[in-house]
Amino acid sequence: MAASFSLDDGCLPFPPLDRVMQGSTAKMVMDRVARWAGGPAFMEALAYDALPSCYLVGGVVRNALSGQSGSKDFDFAVGLDGAPSFLKRLAHRGVLTPGPLGSPRWAPAVPCETADIMVIERFCNGLQNAGSICDMLGQFDLTANAVAIDLRSGQIVDPIGGAADAAARIIRVVRTDYPDTPIDTASPLTWSGMLWIRLWHYAAKLGWEVELDTWAWMTENCRYAIQIDAFSERLFEPDMSKLAQFQRLGA
């Protein structure tokens, strides 16, 4: 189940997406950004600074691929080259604060959804710093979340088949070889525990079918349940209703 990805993989869509699907998905995503109250300021800052790369990742892309609507926030991945000046321009158009895992979180000047700005080369979920957008996506939680759209070209970047899983509404873990060590010295939450909790959360929130190997890993590692409070304090209140249901059936 573990995998690693690098620039050598070419970041080509896998499996290949036809042009109709690529075009319709990119349009849905860009329309979602356009409807976002922070969208004009974000795109203005993006146009001013010649960032070599800027991708939208996470829930907005997943929902577009799965035909679902709504997302509580935006997640962007940008290249290190040009990122400092880009972030400075965003700060002039809202407020930048550290997110729960260290990436800048941007709150636009107008009240609306926030955006997490992840610098690709500084992204690390306990494994190693990413060297490319494919490296970064290879450290995500669900394959359906590990799909990116290049905001400049509209190209879908899908190195591990997450688009197909999103379309089929399947929860499949990207990898399970995260270290069982705390995410930092201030929290008892571990990298593996964080993944385990996120999988149960998405299983309940999305209501999708859980792939068999993923389900086996989730049910075999219930020892991480003791970290739920630490997760809630650091990140957000997870929906653990599917875990509670599983525990009732197993009692």
C-alpha positions in Angstrom: 0.0 0.0 0.0 2.9 2.3 0.6 4.2 4.3 -2.4 6.5 7.1 -3.2 6.3 9.6 -6.1 8.8 11.9 -7.7 9.2 14.3 -10.6 10.5 11.3 -12.7 6.9 10.0 -12.7 6.1 13.0 -15.0 3.0 13.9 -13.1 0.9 12.5 -15.9 -2.8 11.7 -15.2 -3.1 8.0 -14.3 -5.3 6.5 -15.4 -5.6 8.9 -18.4 -8.6 11.2 -18.2 -10.4 12.0 -21.5 -10.5 15.7 -22.6 -14.2 16.0 -21.9 -13.7 15.0 -18.2 -10.6 17.2 -17.9 -12.4 20.1 -19.4 -15.6 19.8 -17.4 -13.8 19.2 -14.1 -11.5 22.2 -14.7 -14.5 24.4 -15.5 -16.3 23.3 -12.3 -13.2 24.0 -10.2 -12.5 27.4 -11.8 -16.2 28.3 -11.5 -16.0 27.4 -7.8 -12.9 29.7 -7.4 -14.8 32.5 -9.3 -17.8 32.2 -6.9 -15.5 32.4 -3.9 -15.5 35.9 -2.4 -11.8 35.7 -2.0 -11.3 34.5 -5.5 -10.7 37.9 -7.2 -8.0 39.0 -4.7 -6.3 35.6 -4.9 -6.3 35.5 -8.7 -5.1 39.1 -8.8 -2.1 38.3 -6.6 -1.5 35.2 -8.6 -1.5 37.2 -11.9 0.9 39.8 -10.5 3.5 37.3 -9.3 4.9 35.0 -11.8 4.7 31.8 -9.7 6.1 28.9 -11.7 3.4 26.6 -10.3 0.0 27.0 -8.5 -2.4 24.2 -8.0 -5.8 23.7 -6.3 -5.9 20.5 -4.4 -8.1 18.7 -1.8 -11.8 19.0 -1.2 -12.8 21.4 -4.0 -11.2 19.2 -6.6 -12.5 16.0 -5.0 -16.0 17.3 -4.9 -15.9 18.4 -8.6 -14.7 14.9 -9.6 -17.3 13.1 -7.5 -20.2 15.4 -8.6 -20.7 16.7 -5.1 -20.9 20.3 -4.0 -19.7 22.3 -1.1 -16.3 22.6 0.6 -15.4 24.4 3.9 -12.2 25.9 2.6 -9.6 26.0 -0.2 -6.2 24.3 -0.4 -3.6 25.6 -2.8 -0.1 24.3 -3.5 2.5 26.7 -4.8 6.1 26.4 -5.8 8.8 27.8 -3.6 10.2 30.1 -6.3 8.0 33.3 -6.0 6.1 32.1 -3.0 7.3 34.8 -0.5 6.2 37.7 -2.7 2.9 36.0 -3.5 2.2 35.5 0.2 3.1 39.1 0.9 0.5 40.2 -1.7 -2.1 38.0 -0.1 -1.3 39.5 3.3 -2.1 42.9 1.8 -5.5 41.6 0.7 -6.4 39.8 4.0 -4.8 38.2 7.0 -2.2 35.5 7.0 -1.8 33.3 10.1 -0.1 29.9 10.7 -2.4 27.0 10.0 -2.6 24.0 12.4 0.2 22.2 10.6 2.3 25.2 9.9 1.3 26.2 6.4 0.0 29.8 5.9 -3.7 30.2 6.2 -5.2 33.1 4.3 -8.4 34.9 5.5 -9.6 37.3 2.7 -10.5 40.8 3.7 -14.2 39.9 3.0 -15.7 37.3 5.3 -15.7 34.0 3.4 -13.9 30.6 3.3 -10.2 30.6 4.2 -7.4 29.1 2.1 -4.4 27.1 3.2 -1.3 27.9 1.0 1.1 25.0 1.0 4.6 25.5 -0.4 5.3 22.3 -2.3 9.0 22.0 -1.5 8.3 22.6 2.3 5.5 20.1 2.5 6.1 17.1 4.7 3.7 14.8 6.4 6.3 13.0 8.5 8.1 11.4 5.6 10.3 13.7 3.5 10.0 17.1 1.9 8.2 17.0 -1.4 10.3 17.7 -4.5 7.3 18.1 -6.9 3.6 18.3 -6.9 3.6 14.5 -7.4 5.7 14.0 -4.3 3.3 16.2 -2.4 0.2 14.3 -3.6 1.9 11.1 -2.7 1.9 12.2 1.0 -1.9 12.9 1.1 -4.5 10.9 3.0 -7.0 9.7 0.4 -6.4 9.1 -3.3 -9.5 11.2 -4.0 -7.8 14.1 -2.2 -4.6 13.6 -4.0 -5.6 15.2 -7.3 -4.5 18.7 -8.3 -5.6 21.2 -11.0 -3.0 23.6 -12.4 -4.7 27.0 -12.1 -2.8 28.3 -15.1 -3.4 25.5 -17.6 -6.4 23.7 -16.2 -4.4 20.4 -16.4 -5.4 17.7 -14.0 -2.5 16.2 -12.2 -3.4 12.7 -11.0 -0.4 10.5 -10.3 -2.1 7.7 -8.3 -5.6 7.4 -9.9 -7.5 9.5 -7.4 -9.8 11.0 -10.1 -11.2 7.5 -10.8 -11.7 6.8 -7.1 -13.4 10.2 -6.6 -15.7 9.6 -9.6 -16.6 6.1 -8.2 -16.8 7.5 -4.6 -14.3 5.2 -3.1 -12.2 5.9 -0.1 -8.7 4.5 -0.6 -5.7 5.4 1.5 -2.6 6.7 -0.4 -0.1 5.0 1.9 0.1 3.8 5.5 3.9 4.0 6.2 3.7 7.3 8.1 5.9 7.3 11.2 4.3 6.6 14.5 5.9 9.7 16.1 4.3 12.9 17.3 3.7 15.6 14.6 5.7 18.0 16.9 6.8 18.3 20.5 3.7 20.2 21.5 1.2 17.4 20.7 0.7 13.7 21.4 -0.9 13.3 18.0 1.2 11.1 15.7 1.4 11.1 11.9 -0.1 7.6 11.8 -2.8 8.5 14.3 -3.7 11.6 12.3 -4.1 9.5 9.1 -6.3 7.0 10.9 -8.6 9.6 12.3 -8.9 11.4 9.0 -9.9 8.1 7.3 -12.7 7.5 9.7 -13.8 11.1 9.4 -14.0 11.0 5.7 -15.7 7.6 5.7 -18.5 9.2 7.8 -18.6 12.6 6.2 -18.6 11.5 2.6 -20.5 8.2 3.0 -18.4 6.5 0.3 -17.5 2.8 0.0 -14.2 2.1 1.8 -11.7 0.0 -0.3 -11.0 -3.4 1.4 -7.3 -2.9 2.2 -8.1 0.6 3.6 -10.9 -0.8 5.7 -8.6 -3.5 7.1 -6.0 -1.0 8.1 -8.6 1.2 9.7 -10.2 -1.6 11.7 -6.9 -3.1 12.7 -5.5 0.1 14.2 -8.3 1.3 16.6 -5.5 1.9 19.2 -5.3 5.4 17.6 -8.7 6.2 19.1 -7.0 7.6 22.2 -5.6 10.4 19.9 -9.0 11.7 18.9 -9.1 14.5 21.5 -5.6 15.6 20.5 -6.7 15.7 16.9 -9.7 17.8 17.8 -7.6 20.3 19.7 -5.1 20.7 16.9 -7.1 20.4 13.7 -10.9 20.1 13.8 -13.7 18.1 15.4 -13.8 14.8 13.3 -16.9 12.9 12.5 -16.3 9.6 14.2 -19.9 8.2 13.9 -18.8 5.4 11.5 -16.2 4.3 14.1 -18.8 4.3 16.8 -21.1 2.2 14.6 -18.3 -0.2 13.9 -17.5 -0.5 17.6 -21.1 -1.1 18.5 -21.4 -3.9 15.9 -18.2 -5.5 17.3 -19.2 -5.3 20.9 
